[in-house]
């Protein structure tokens, strides 16, 4: 079982820099109070902007990956469903069961 061995990144790559301005702000506020957080580097991976895109790029990716293809597939499945329903024998409109007019538009 298994596969490739899990590669653990070097801890030295996780340093607070301009790519993590939120953590720089935390360090600055702690330093103003004379404090230091030795474990803050463990959170750098969450805030590292080198690994993630800008918010606009993430929004664009969300639309292109999910929303647009999802809408296209929904429209396609609606057309296919309507086509298959129209080919069934004795097709009656969707409102016929509710109104009791059997699809004749109220004419007898």
Order of alpha helices (4+ residues) and beta strands (2+ residues): alpha-alpha-alpha-alpha-alpha
